[in-house]
Every structure is written in structure tokens, then in C-alpha cells.
Amino acid sequence: MRGTVLRRAVRGILAVGLVLSGTATFAQDQGENYGRDRDEGQTLLVWAGDKAHEAPDFLAVVDFDRDSRTYGKIIRTVPLPAGALGKGAVGNEPHHAGLSADGRTLALGGLLSFLRSQPQVFFFDVSHPRHPRFVSASNPPTASITDEFAPLKNGGFLVTFMGGPAGTHPGAVVEYDSHMNLVRTLPGPSDDAQHMFNPHGLSVDEAHNIMLTSDYVCPVSTLHVGGGVPHLDGSIRVWDLAKRSITRTIVVGDMAGTMDVKLIPGDIRRRAFTAGMNDHQLYLVEPQTGTARPVFDFGPYAVQAVPDPPIWPQLLAVNKEGTRLFVTLNFAGQAGKVVMLDISDPERPQPVGTDPQASVVDLGLNSGPHYLHLTNDGKRLLVSDYFLVEDLIPGGVINAEGDMKVHVINVFQDHMERDARFELDFSHDVSNGPAHPHALITLGGRDD
């Protein structure tokens, strides 16, 4: 039965580590961006949290200019202000982020802020990319477990929250305006009892009036107080964006675990991809017909050095041309890879080039790649190695830390190569101690 308790304990526990630390999916059209290079950017912002939960969560400002002598080095860290937030500056479990359509405002999410009754969304002015300035914070009263951000052309954001006020289902999609005011909580579906509404992934195409969200897990079920056994589901919601209403629910696999969803740019049928965490399948989603079918198996990417690891396709990124799909693969926290697929024919994705290994970057044992971000020119892919550690009271079953590194992968037409010049390790490169890196945003301009 769909939506029931997952009883395979090992896979369930580890899978939820990936559930709660899924990827940020940005809007397909981000508009003209203020103060940043439209190609690849010169500044990288990393949304991170102090591992010990003693210092405030922070933005790490990193030199992303390949011509700079300090390329890949942290220039400064900008903490959440304790003066404005008090204890709310600490222990939010930094998660996803979104950049406004004009490139001036950065929105940041705290995945577990609700456990401490703290604000869950934080806004920064990034008009000067290397000097982010805190503006305000928000705590929507009917939602918890902040996940994806999608910028809107009017300057606002749509944000997915996997849980309701207490971390249970149904979750919510919340809208903010250009002044960072909470506008409304969008109405949820009528079939939550059958298909849990716990929106995680988010993909928006304003020009064609469509939005997709993906359901994954009831968050409280991962906590000890909620039983510590995850309640998973797999479904895609199709939205009439203008009306802010759900038009249909698409079932994906058998409790497939749909963390992320990405619309294919330029596809006249408005198709999308999602991945099944429980069955290592890539699914092609057809919003117009209400179907999703597997089109690629990640099974052949198994790691021989690790005995019998599950293969979890996690987060997705698509280039602006709609011809390349990037996927992070995690192997139960024991290894990790990044894969690039040719999706020129969405019905038949395949590895790029003639050498199948050329489309794979192996990040090694215990790497745990998870979050990914593709630069605007599609030439560099950034990946962070951190999932989630549920060590905030009341605690949970997730302990999937990764090696806390950030990687840059150079992308070519028929292969990928890891950038050996970029070495950033949050286990020792942060002045105030080890930290957990999650969301990655690139901006233009040095503004030193």
C-alpha cells in the first residue's frame, strides 16, 4: 500500500537522510540578474551551519574567480545576526536557498528551525555579492521543514515546506512577495489521505503557467518522538500556476521516493524528470497525460568497493538548453558519483559521448555528494557533500554527514572533469570550527 510505513529499516533510515536534505530546484527562467555575471559568476555563497550548533549559522563567501590567486578560498563568513535573531541564529540546519529574479535578494531556509520555534526563512541583500547583508526573517505559522525556493518574475518566491506546524503532513507551499512579506499559503490537495502532501522538489515555468512539486516523506516520522520510522510516498503534483491550484496527482513507482523534480526547458509537452530513491530509476513525467514511467536505470553505476550498497539518485539539474541532465548518486553514505546524461531525446536518456565513464565523476569513498548547482553558462557544476544529522533535540534516526567538502566539476559536451584547483573542505577550512555546507549560489562581481 502506498504511503504506508517503510519497514525495511536500514534503507528507510538512510534514505530519509537524503529525503530531508534534498536539492534546490530553481525556476526555469530567472530573469535578468542584477550585479552578477550571466555566464558563471565570480563569487560563490555557501549556506552552512556550525557542526556543534554553538556558533550562528552563516554564509561563506568564496572566491569563484578562476583567474584569482585565491580561487576556491573562503574570503569571509557572514553569520546570522544574534542581535536581531537571538537564539534563532543558531541551530537552524541550513538547507536550501533561492535567488530573486533580479539577483538582489537571497532567501535561505532552515530545515529544522521549527524544533526550536525559530524563524525558518532568512533574507539577505546580495546586491554587493561579497558583502551579503541580513535584511529580515520569517516564520510561517502553518508550515515547517523549509525546502525548495523558486523565484518569481514579480520579485517574490514560492517555497515548499514538507510539514505542517508540527512537522506532520500535510505540508505546504508558501508565497512571498518582492518585499519579503508572506502573501499566502497555497491550498493543498484533497487526496492527502491517499497520497501524502509533503512537497519537497519544486519546478516552475511561469511563461507556460505550470508548476510541479514532488512529495517525499512525513518529516515527523523521522524523529524519535514520531516513531523514528519514515512514512514515504512518491508522487508529483501538477499545478495551474496562475490559479495557484493543483490540477492532478501523478503516482510515481511504488513508494519510489520522489525528492526532486525538474521541468525540461523548451519541451513543448512540458515534460519533467524525477528520480526514485527506492528503485534507482529515472522517471519521465508527462503532466498533460498524468503519467510517469522509468526511462533510465542507475543500477550499472554501483560501486564495487562497497558491498551491496543501495543506489540513490538524488538531486537533479538540467542545462538551459534542455539537453543535459546532471544527477548526484549516493551509495548509503559510503561513496558517491555525479552523472551527466544526454536528454536530447527525453524518452531515451543515455550517457554522453562514446565512453560511458566519461560522463561520470567518482568522488570516492565516504564522499556523499548531495546538493548540486549548475552555473548559468552550464560549464561548471558545484556539488556539496553533506546530507543531514538529526542531533537537535528531540533527535532523530538520521546521521548522514558526508565528508563536508564542496567540489567544482568542469562540464564539456561529451565529458566532465573535476577541477583539481578548487579544494574546499568545511571540516577544517572555516575559522570558527567544522561546519556543514549545503546550498550553493553563484553571483557575479567581485565587490571586494
N, C-alpha and C positions, 0 to 999 in steps of 0.2 A: 504494500500500500504506500502511495506517495505521501510525503510529509510526515511519516512516522519516525520514531526514534531509530537512529542508526546504531545497530548493535555490534557492529564489528569494531571493537574498542580501539584497537591500535590505529586503524585507518581513520576512524572518526576523530580521535583526539588530534592526530597530526593534521588532518585535512582542515580542521577548524582554525589551526594556526594560519593557514593560508586564507581561510574564509575572512577572518577579521582583519587581515592586512592586505586586502586586495588592492588593485590598481586603480589609479585615477584615470578616468576617460574624459578627455576634454572635448568641447564642442567641435564639430567638423569645420565650422567657419568661425574663426576667432576675430575677424575683422581686421582693421588696420591697427597695428600695435604701436603705442606711444613709447618713445625712448628705448627701443630695442632693435637690434639687427634682425631683419626679416629672414635672414638666412640661418644663422646658427647661434648667435649671441656671443657675448664676451664675459658674461657673469652667470654663475650658477648659484642658485639658492637651494639649500638643503634644509628641510624641516625635520628637526631631530629632538630627541628627549634624553635628558640625563639618565644614565642606566640606573643609578642609585635612587632616583626620584628625590634628590635633595636640592639640586640647583634648578632654576627655572628652565622650562623648555625653550628652544631657541631656533633661530635661523642662522645657519652657517653660510657666510658669503665667501664663495670660492672663485679664484681666478680661472676663467674658462677661455681665455685668450691664448690660442696655440702659439702665438708669436712672443708671448711674455716669458720672462725668465722664471716667473713664479706660477706658471701654468700648473693647475691641479692643487694649489696650496690654499689653505684657509686664510683669508685676509682678516676677517673679524667674525665674531659671533654677536648676534643681536637677540637678547633674551626677551621673553615676555615680561612686561614690567610688573614687578611686585608691588610697586607703588599704586598702580591702577587696579591690579587684579588680586592683590593679597596672596593668599594660599593658592588661588586659582591659577597662578603662574607655573605651578609645579605639578607633575604627575598627570598630565592630560593624555598621555600616549599619542604623541604626534603621528598623524596618519596622512590623509590626502590633502591636496591643495589645488587651487584653481586661480588662473589669471584672468582679470576682467578683459573685455573685448578691446578696450583702449590701452591695455597694458599698464595701467597706473595702479591698480588695486590687486593685492594678493590676498586670497581667502584661504585660511588654514583650518583643518579640522582636528579635534581631539577625540580619538576613538572612545576612550574610557573616561572622559571628563565627568560623565553622569554619575560614576561611582562615588565621586566626591562632591556632587552637587555644584559643579563648577561650570562656567561658560564653556560651550562646545565649539564655537566658531570664532576665529580671530582674524581681524582685518588689518593689513599693513599697506601703507602708501609706498610703492616701489618706483615712483617717478625718477628717483635717483637710485639706480639699481644696486649700487654697492653701499648704500646707506638707507636700508629699509626703516620705516618709521611706523610704530604702532599707532593705530587710529581708534579701534573700538573692539568690543567683544559682544557676542550674542549667545543666548541660551534659550532656544525654542522650547516652550513648555510641554509640547505634545510629542517630542521626538528625542531619540538618543542613538548613540553609536554612529557618529558622523562618518560618512564615506566619500562619495564622489561629488565633484563640483563641475558644473557645466556653465561657462559664461554665456550671457545673452547679449544680443546686439544693443539692447537698451542700457547696458552697463551693469545689469544685475547678475544674479546667479540662480541656478537651480541646484539643489543639494539633496542627495539621498541620505537617509538615516535608516539603518537596518531595524531599529527597535522603536517601540513607543516609550512613554515616560519612564517605565520601569525596566526597559530592555527586553520586553516581550513583544510578540507580534500582535497586531500589525505594525509595521514600520511606517515611514512617511517620506514624502518628497516635499521639501520646503523651498519657498521662493523668497529671494532678497531683491530689493531694488538697487538703483545705482548709488543711493545714499547709504547703503548697507543696513537698511531697515527691513525687518521681517514683514513681508507682504501677506503671505498666506501659507497654509498647509494644504497641499493638493488633496482632493478626495481620493481615498483608497478604493480598491476593488470590492465587489460584492461577493467574491468567491474565496475570501481569505481562509475560511474553514477547510476548503479543499486544497488550495494552493497558497501556502503562507506568503503573505506580502511582507518580505524583508528586503527591500530594494538595496542593492549594492552597486552593481555596474550601472552606468548612465551614458547614453549617447544621444546627441541632439543634432537635428538638421532643421534649422528654422526656415530655410528657403523652401523646404518641401513639407513643412508642417508635420514633422514626425519626431517622436522621442521614444527611445527604448530604455527600459530598466530591466535588470536581472535580479531574481530572487535567489537567496542562498541559504541563510541559517537564521534560526531564532536565537539572538545573541545570549539571552539569559541562560539558555540551556548549556552553555559552555562554562558557566560559573558553578562553583561548588554549591551555592545556595539554590541553583536552578537544576540541580541533579548531576551536573558535570557530564552529561551525555548529549551530544549535539543533535538537534532536530533539523535535518537538512531537507531541502527541496530543490527543484530545478525547473525554472520557468522564466519566460520573457514576457514582459508587459508591453503592449503596443499602445502608444498614447496619441491622441489628437492634441498636438501641442497648443494650438490656438485656444482650444476649449479647456485645456489642462485636465483632460479626462481619459481614462483607459478605455480603449475600444475592443481589445481582445487579449486573452492569455494564451501563450503558446507553450505547451509542455515540451520539455527537452529531456530525452532519455528516461531512465528510471532512477529518480533521485540523483541526477547527474551532477548537481552542484555547480550552478551557473554563477560564477563570481563576476565575470566581466562580459561586456557586450560592446561590439564596435560596428557602427554602420560603415558600409563601403562607399567612400567618396565617389561621386559620379555614376553610381549604379542606378539605372533608370527604374529598376524594380525595388529600390530602397532595401536591398538585402543587407544582412549583417552576419558577423561571426560571433559565436560564443564557444566556450570550451567546457567539457565535462570533467570536473576534477576527479570524479569517482571512476570514470571509464576511459580516461586519457584519449578522448575523441574530440576532434574539432567539428563543430556543427555549423551548417549554413542555415541561417534563419530567413524565412520568407514571410515578412509581415503581411503582405497582401493576401496570401493563402492561409496563413496561420499554421505553418508547418516548420519543423526544424529536423534536419537529417544529417547524420555523420558523413563527412566528406574527406577526413584525413585521420589516420591513426598515429599517435606519437609513440606507440609501442617500440618501434625499432631504435628509439633513442635511449634505450635502457643503458644503465651504467654497469659494466661487467665487474668493476671492482667492489661494488656494493651488493651483497646477496639479497636477492628478491625485494628490491625496493619498489614501492608503488611509483608510478609516473604521473605527476600532476602538472598538466598545462595550466598556467595561472593567468597572468595578465597579458593583454593584447595591445598592440599598437599598429596602426595602418598608415602608410605614407599618403600624402595628399593626392597622389595620382591614382590611388586605389589599386596598385599593382603589387605591393609587398606587404606581407603580414609578419609581425615580429611577436614571438611568444617566449615568455620565460618558463622554463621547466624546472621543477623542484622534485627531488627524489627523497621524500620523507626527511628533509633536512640534512641528508647525508652527502649530497652532491648537487650540482646544478649546471644547466646549459641554457643558452639562448639560441633560438632557431629563427631563421628567415625563410619564408615561403613565398613562392610566386603565386599570386592570386589573380593573374590576368584573366583566367577562367575560374570564377569563384566556385564552380561545380567540381573542379579538379585541381585543388591546391597541390603544389609539388615543390620540393627543394629547388632552389635556384641553381643554375649552372649545370655542368656535366658531372662535377664531383659532388656527391651528396654531403661530404664532410665540409665542403667549402661554405655551406650555409649554416654551419653550427659553430658556436664558440663555447668551449668547455671551460667553465670557471673553476673546476676542480672539486675535490672532496671537501665537504663541510662549508661550501660557499653559500648555498641557499639563496640564489638570485630570486628576486620577487618583483619589486617595483621597476617600471621602465618608462622612459620618456624619450621620444624621438625629436630631434631638433627640426626646426621649420624647413630646412633645406633637405631633410632626410638623409644627411650624410653622417650624423653621429647619433648613436643610441646610448643613453645613460641607464645604468642599472644599479639598484641598491640592494644589498644583502642584509635584510632584516625582515622578520615576519611579525611575531608578537610574543611577549612574555606576560602572562596574566598573573603578575605578582602584587598588584594593588589589591588591598582589602575589598571584598571578601575572598579574592583569589579564584583561580580557575584552573582548567586542565591543560592550558596551552603553555608550552615552554619551547618555542621555536625561534631561536635568536639569530641564527646565521653568523657570518664572520664580521658583520658590521662594516663592510667595505663598499665603496662606490666605484664603479667601473665606467670607462668610456670605450665604446666599440665603434670603429670606423666602418661605415657601410658603403659597399660598392655594388655595382649592378649584379654581379654574379658571385660575390663572396663577402664575408665580414672578417675583420681583423681587430683584435684587442689592441688598444692604444697603450703601449708599454710606458709612455711618458707620464701618463696620468695615474698616480698612485695615491689614493686617499683612503685612509683606514681610521674609522671613528673609534676604534678600540684604544688608539694612542695618539691621534692627531689633534685632539681637542684639548685645549689648555686646562679646562676645569674637570677633566676626567672622561672615562669611556662614555659613549653616547650611542643611541640607536637612531640611525638615519632612515628616513622613509621617503617622503615626497621630494621630487626633483623638479625645479623650474629653471629654464634658461632665459636670460634677459640680455638686451643689447646695451652697449655703452659701458665705459669703464668708470667714469664718475669718481675717480679716486680722491 
